[in-house]
Amino acid sequence: MDIGIVGVGAITVICYVVAEICKATAIDNKWLPVICGVAGGALGVAAMYIMPDYPAQDYITAVAVGIVSGLAATGVDQIGKQLGGK
């Protein structure tokens, strides 16, 4: 398995956990996609340095991959709600 793809999935999972933690606070839920995007961007840059096979080799691509991964966490949450009937 390619470690780069696992890294992208890990960013998505971490951002999902961050969103769940934010839901437990007084932060308005409308900010969750922004929080996930920012967290994903930061994790994308960190992953570029930590993981040798990360699918980005420059800052802009690393931030973009991280933001998309972070926003995917919001999408996963919404898919679960829509399929669950909530």
FENWOTA-V199487 format. One record per helix or strand of 2 or more residues. SS is the DSSP state (A for helix, B for strand). FROM is the first residue (numbers start at 1). TO is the last residue. If there is no record, write none. Layout:
SS;FROM;TO, SS;FROM;TO
This chain:
A;3;23, A;29;50, A;59;84
